[in-house]
Amino acid sequence: MIEAALTRGEVAVIGLGRSGIAVARLLAREGARVYASDAGSGDVVAQAAAALRAEGISADGGRHDMARIRAASLVVVSPGVPPEALPIAAARESGVAVVGELEVALHLLRGVPYIAVTGTNGKSTVTALAAHLLAALGHRTVAAGNIGRALSDVALAGERPEWIALEVSSFQLHDTPGLRPDVGVLTNLSPDHLDRYATVEDYYADKALLYRNASAASRWVVNADDPRARELAMERSGTRWAFSRLDAFCAAHYDGARDALMLFKEPLIGRHDLPLLGWHNVENTLAAVLAVMVADAAHQSKAARAVLAAAVRSFRGLPHRLEVVADAGGVQWINDSKATNVSSARVAIESMTRPTVVLLGGKHKGEPYTALLAPLRAHAKLVIAYGEAEPLIAADLQGHVPLARCGSSFEDVMHRARAAATPGDAVLLAPACSSFDMFTNYEARGDAFRQLAQAPA
């Protein structure tokens, strides 16, 4: 399909974010005639369209040429574009095949082995750690996909990697029919993106597409502690290995008696040697190491295990994920802006070891906040609700935990947090919401938190 589209007609690229720009350039390099468009009217879209036009690629910002899209040989969609968007619906009605950016990049990178990681929470950390481990073992490795770098950008680079650690969102899984990972990892499942999916079952169905091309040669890493994730992996072709914080019979597990992370019945590192906060990062580490070890039997040798243990100890995690950004006046400020759903916020709150001022808010994603009551009662000194979701958070939590409401100014939120925190406390940004009411993305929200936390009192 991809090869035919390169020589037959015009390929339409929908969406001019990082993925759309990269795949438009990649397709043009491969000899395709490309038309790229984005309905957004902001400066970022206008600049992206102008940059593509300067390279000889036809591009529109602020509009879609529907006639060109209906007549395209192939439509390539960026992951942020919902399947019901007008240009996607028009393409399908006209019988035009629609694929995601990953599909094109994987086709042009065929032959390069990859570990594909998906799940509701933890997938970025598992992806980044898997890439770190593979690199430590001497492989030329890149981390790409939903983690930030478009896979098409990797395909554009001059040197092909030896391994790819690929984070794959549910949106990307929806439009990547050719996904065939050498190792597939499903970290966990919980409700998310209910602002885009009609039901949680629809969301889980897209996650299940990780397994759509399962074969006898497939290798799967499964979370034994998550019933939903475990069920999705059941009866799939291929070989399954499980990780668990609770079950000592799993290939990768935590041993409470030894306080150690165990891989194939042997300790890898002690829990105290893990540089990441929280029990969820014990699970993430088990998943990443297990995926790398089953990717190649050579990665299970005694020498390889020593390298992997040292690499885990040297891993420093990712920004915006339980990231300590300031420690001043006895108050620790922790940025978990990536906690964009209730389940990830719960994990962050449960990781706290100090009385904590918890910042909850942003754009509501369809989940109730009552699931946070137990960890908030255990760890929260104060909850500050803010942003568009403020009244919904207050309705769910008011009267059950100490709560303050702070409106739509993030500076006011931080000022209120600073006033409430005393030496020995922590301030945790774990919003349980997306950032799009006040910020362009979760990174911008986390950066604002960092800057304000580090500002003089």
C-alpha positions in Angstrom: 0.0 0.0 0.0 2.7 2.5 0.9 4.9 1.7 -2.1 1.9 2.0 -4.5 0.9 5.4 -2.9 4.4 6.8 -3.5 4.0 6.5 -7.3 0.2 6.7 -7.8 -1.4 10.1 -7.3 -0.9 12.4 -4.4 -0.5 11.5 -0.7 -2.5 13.8 1.7 -1.0 14.4 5.2 -3.6 15.6 7.8 -2.2 17.6 10.7 0.9 19.7 10.9 2.3 18.8 14.3 5.6 17.2 14.7 4.5 13.9 13.3 2.7 15.4 10.3 5.7 17.6 9.3 8.1 14.8 9.6 6.0 12.3 7.6 5.4 14.9 4.9 9.1 15.4 4.5 9.7 11.7 4.6 7.2 11.0 1.9 8.6 13.8 -0.3 12.1 12.4 0.1 10.8 9.0 -1.1 9.5 10.6 -4.3 5.8 11.1 -3.4 3.8 14.1 -4.4 2.5 15.4 -1.0 -0.3 17.7 0.1 -0.2 18.6 3.8 -2.9 20.5 5.6 -4.1 21.5 9.0 -7.4 23.3 9.9 -5.7 25.2 12.8 -5.3 28.9 12.2 -2.6 29.8 14.8 1.0 31.0 14.1 2.5 27.6 14.7 0.4 26.0 11.9 1.0 28.9 9.6 4.8 28.6 10.1 4.8 24.9 9.6 2.9 25.2 6.3 5.2 27.9 5.1 8.3 25.8 6.0 7.0 22.9 4.0 6.1 25.1 1.0 9.7 26.4 1.1 10.9 22.8 0.7 8.6 22.4 -2.4 5.8 20.5 -0.5 2.3 21.8 -1.1 0.8 22.8 2.3 -2.2 24.7 3.6 -2.7 26.1 7.1 -6.1 27.1 8.3 -7.9 24.9 5.8 -8.2 21.5 4.1 -8.6 21.2 0.3 -11.3 18.5 0.5 -11.2 17.8 -3.3 -7.5 16.9 -3.1 -8.0 14.8 0.0 -10.9 12.8 -1.7 -8.7 12.2 -4.7 -5.6 11.2 -2.8 -3.9 7.9 -3.3 -3.4 7.7 0.5 -4.2 9.8 3.5 -1.7 9.9 6.4 -3.2 11.2 9.7 -1.4 12.7 12.7 -2.3 11.0 16.0 -4.0 14.2 17.3 -6.6 14.2 14.6 -9.7 12.2 15.7 -11.1 9.6 13.3 -14.4 11.5 12.9 -12.6 14.7 11.7 -14.1 15.9 8.4 -11.1 15.2 6.1 -10.7 11.7 7.5 -14.4 11.0 7.1 -14.3 12.4 3.5 -11.3 10.2 2.6 -13.0 7.0 3.9 -16.2 7.9 2.1 -14.2 8.2 -1.1 -12.5 4.9 -0.6 -9.1 6.3 0.2 -7.0 4.3 2.6 -6.2 6.1 5.9 -3.1 5.3 7.9 -1.1 6.9 10.7 2.3 8.4 10.5 3.8 5.4 12.3 2.6 3.1 9.5 4.6 5.0 6.9 7.7 5.2 9.1 7.6 1.6 10.1 7.4 0.6 6.4 10.4 2.6 5.5 12.3 1.3 8.6 11.4 -2.3 7.9 14.1 -4.7 9.1 14.9 -2.6 12.2 13.8 -4.5 15.3 11.7 -2.6 17.8 10.1 -2.9 21.2 6.6 -1.3 21.1 5.2 0.0 24.5 1.6 1.0 25.1 -0.7 1.3 28.1 -2.5 3.9 30.1 0.3 5.0 32.4 4.1 4.4 32.5 4.6 3.9 28.8 7.0 6.8 28.3 9.1 5.8 31.3 9.2 2.2 30.1 10.1 3.3 26.5 12.8 5.7 27.7 14.3 3.1 30.1 14.2 0.3 27.4 16.1 2.6 25.1 18.6 3.5 27.8 19.2 -0.2 28.6 19.6 -1.2 24.9 22.1 1.6 24.5 24.0 0.4 27.5 24.3 -3.0 26.0 26.0 -1.4 23.0 23.2 -1.1 20.5 22.6 2.1 18.5 19.1 2.8 19.8 16.5 5.6 19.5 13.3 6.2 21.5 10.5 7.5 19.3 6.8 7.7 18.7 4.4 9.1 21.3 7.4 9.8 23.6 8.2 12.9 21.6 10.3 12.2 18.5 8.3 11.3 15.5 9.3 7.9 14.0 9.3 9.5 10.6 12.1 11.8 11.9 14.1 8.7 12.7 13.5 7.4 9.2 14.7 10.7 7.8 18.0 10.5 9.6 21.0 9.3 7.7 21.9 6.3 9.9 19.4 3.5 10.6 19.3 2.5 14.3 20.0 -1.0 15.5 17.0 -1.0 17.8 13.9 1.3 18.3 12.1 1.7 21.6 8.7 2.8 20.3 6.0 4.4 22.5 2.6 3.8 20.9 -0.6 5.6 22.0 -4.1 4.3 21.5 -4.6 6.9 18.8 -1.5 5.6 16.9 -2.5 2.0 17.3 -5.9 2.8 15.7 -4.2 3.8 12.4 -1.1 1.5 12.3 -2.3 -1.8 10.7 1.2 -3.0 10.0 2.5 -2.9 13.6 4.5 -6.1 14.3 6.8 -5.5 17.2 9.7 -7.8 18.0 8.6 -7.3 21.7 5.2 -5.8 22.7 4.6 -4.3 26.2 1.3 -3.4 27.7 2.0 -1.6 30.9 -1.5 -1.3 32.4 -5.1 -0.3 31.6 -7.4 2.2 33.2 -10.0 4.6 31.9 -8.5 7.5 29.9 -9.3 9.8 26.9 -13.0 9.6 27.6 -13.1 13.1 26.0 -12.3 11.3 22.7 -13.7 7.8 23.1 -17.4 7.2 23.5 -16.8 4.4 26.0 -13.9 3.0 27.9 -14.5 -0.3 25.9 -13.7 1.7 22.8 -10.4 2.9 24.3 -9.5 -0.6 25.4 -10.3 -2.0 22.0 -7.7 0.4 20.4 -5.1 -0.8 23.0 -5.8 -4.4 22.0 -4.6 -3.5 18.5 -1.1 -4.0 19.9 -1.8 -7.7 19.3 -3.5 -7.5 15.9 -0.7 -9.1 14.0 0.3 -11.6 16.7 2.1 -14.7 15.4 4.0 -17.6 16.8 7.2 -15.6 16.7 5.7 -12.7 18.8 7.0 -11.9 22.2 4.8 -10.2 24.7 5.5 -8.6 28.1 2.3 -8.7 30.3 1.4 -7.0 33.6 0.2 -9.9 35.8 -1.2 -7.5 38.4 -3.6 -5.8 36.0 -6.7 -7.9 35.2 -7.7 -5.9 32.2 -4.2 -5.9 30.7 -3.8 -9.5 31.4 -7.1 -10.4 29.8 -6.2 -8.5 26.6 -3.0 -10.6 26.2 -4.7 -14.0 26.8 -4.9 -16.5 24.0 -2.7 -14.3 21.7 -0.2 -16.1 19.5 3.4 -15.9 20.6 5.2 -16.2 23.9 4.2 -14.3 27.0 6.4 -13.2 29.9 4.9 -11.5 33.0 6.0 -8.9 35.4 4.5 -8.3 38.8 5.0 -6.5 42.1 3.1 -9.3 43.9 3.6 -12.7 42.2 6.9 -14.4 42.8 6.2 -16.9 40.0 6.5 -14.2 37.3 9.7 -13.9 35.2 10.1 -10.3 36.6 8.9 -9.5 40.1 9.6 -7.7 43.3 10.8 -9.8 46.2 9.8 -8.2 49.4 12.0 -10.4 51.6 15.1 -9.4 49.6 13.8 -5.9 48.8 15.0 -6.6 45.3 13.9 -6.6 41.7 14.1 -10.2 40.4 14.6 -11.2 36.8 14.4 -14.9 35.9 14.8 -16.0 39.5 17.9 -13.9 40.2 18.2 -10.4 41.8 19.0 -7.6 39.5 19.1 -4.6 41.9 17.9 -3.7 45.3 14.8 -1.5 45.6 16.9 1.1 47.4 19.2 1.3 44.3 16.3 2.3 42.0 16.6 6.1 41.4 12.9 6.6 40.5 10.2 7.5 43.0 7.1 5.4 43.6 6.1 1.7 43.5 4.7 2.2 40.0 8.3 2.8 38.9 9.3 -0.6 40.3 6.7 -2.0 37.9 7.9 0.2 35.1 11.5 -1.0 35.6 10.5 -4.6 35.8 8.6 -4.2 32.5 11.5 -2.4 30.7 14.2 -4.8 31.8 12.1 -7.8 31.0 11.3 -6.5 27.5 15.0 -5.9 26.8 16.0 -9.3 28.2 13.5 -11.3 26.1 14.3 -9.2 23.0 17.6 -11.2 22.6 18.8 -14.2 24.5 22.3 -12.6 24.7 20.7 -9.9 26.9 20.2 -12.6 29.6 23.9 -13.5 30.1 25.7 -12.8 33.4 27.7 -10.0 31.8 24.6 -8.5 30.2 22.7 -8.6 33.6 25.6 -6.6 35.2 25.3 -4.0 32.4 21.6 -3.8 32.8 21.8 -3.4 36.6 24.3 -0.5 36.2 22.1 1.1 33.5 19.0 1.0 35.8 21.0 2.7 38.6 22.1 5.5 36.2 18.7 6.2 34.7 17.3 9.5 35.8 13.8 9.4 34.5 11.9 11.8 32.3 10.8 15.4 32.9 7.3 16.0 34.2 7.1 12.6 35.8 7.5 12.8 39.6 10.4 15.2 38.9 11.8 17.0 41.9 12.2 20.5 40.5 13.0 22.5 43.7 13.8 21.9 47.4 13.8 25.2 49.2 12.9 26.2 52.7 12.4 22.6 53.6 9.6 22.2 51.0 10.0 19.8 48.1 8.3 20.7 44.8 7.4 17.7 42.6 6.4 18.1 39.0 4.1 15.2 37.7 2.4 17.2 35.0 2.3 14.1 32.8 -0.3 12.7 35.3 -3.1 13.7 32.9 -5.7 11.1 34.1 -7.1 10.1 37.5 -5.2 6.8 37.7 -1.8 8.4 37.1 -2.6 11.1 39.6 -3.5 8.5 42.2 -0.2 6.7 41.6 1.7 10.0 42.1 -0.2 10.8 45.3 0.4 7.3 46.7 4.1 7.9 46.1 4.3 10.8 48.6 6.2 10.3 51.8 5.6 13.9 53.2 2.4 15.9 54.0 1.6 17.1 50.5 -0.2 20.1 48.9 -1.7 18.5 45.8 -2.6 20.6 42.7 -5.5 19.1 40.8 -7.0 20.7 37.7 -7.0 21.5 34.0 -9.3 20.4 31.3 -11.7 17.6 32.4 -11.3 14.3 30.6 -14.5 12.6 31.7 -13.4 10.7 34.8 -14.8 11.2 38.4 -12.2 12.4 41.0 -13.7 10.3 43.8 -11.1 7.6 43.0 -8.5 10.0 44.5 -10.2 10.2 47.9 -8.3 7.3 49.7 -4.8 8.5 48.7 -5.7 12.1 49.3 -6.9 11.3 52.8 -3.6 9.4 53.5 -1.2 12.0 52.0 -2.8 15.4 51.3 -2.4 18.3 53.6 -4.4 20.4 51.2 -5.9 19.9 47.7 -6.0 23.0 45.4 -8.5 22.7 42.6 -8.1 25.0 39.6 -8.8 25.4 35.9 -11.9 24.4 34.0 -12.3 21.2 36.1 -12.3 23.1 39.4 -16.0 22.9 40.0 -16.1 19.2 39.1 -13.1 18.4 41.4 -14.7 20.4 44.2 -18.1 18.6 43.8 -16.3 15.3 44.1 -13.9 16.1 46.9 -15.4 19.0 49.0 -16.1 17.9 52.6 -14.0 14.8 52.3 -10.5 16.3 52.2 -9.1 19.8 52.9 -9.8 21.8 49.7 -9.1 25.2 48.3 -10.4 26.6 45.0 -8.2 28.8 42.9 -9.8 29.7 39.6 -8.0 30.0 36.3 -4.6 31.7 37.2 -1.8 29.2 37.6 0.3 31.9 39.3 -2.4 32.2 41.9 -2.4 28.4 42.3 1.3 28.4 43.0 1.0 31.4 45.4 -1.6 29.5 47.3 0.5 26.4 47.4 3.5 28.3 48.7 1.4 29.8 51.5 0.1 26.4 52.5 3.4 24.5 52.5 5.6 24.5 55.6 9.1 22.9 56.1 8.8 19.1 55.8 6.0 19.3 53.3 5.8 18.6 49.6 3.9 20.4 46.8 2.8 18.0 44.1 1.5 18.9 40.6 -0.5 15.8 39.7 -3.4 17.4 37.7 -5.5 14.3 36.8 -6.6 16.5 33.8 -5.2 17.6 30.4 -3.5 21.0 30.2 -5.4 22.5 27.3 -7.5 25.0 29.3 -4.4 27.0 30.3 -1.4 25.6 28.4 -0.5 24.2 25.0 0.6 20.8 26.4 1.6 19.1 29.6 5.2 20.1 29.1 4.3 23.8 29.1 2.4 23.3 32.3 5.3 21.4 34.0 7.7 24.1 32.8 5.6 26.8 34.4 5.4 24.8 37.6 9.2 24.5 37.6 9.8 28.2 36.9 7.4 29.3 39.6 8.7 26.8 42.1 12.3 27.9 41.6 11.4 31.6 41.7 12.5 33.5 44.9 9.8 33.4 47.6 
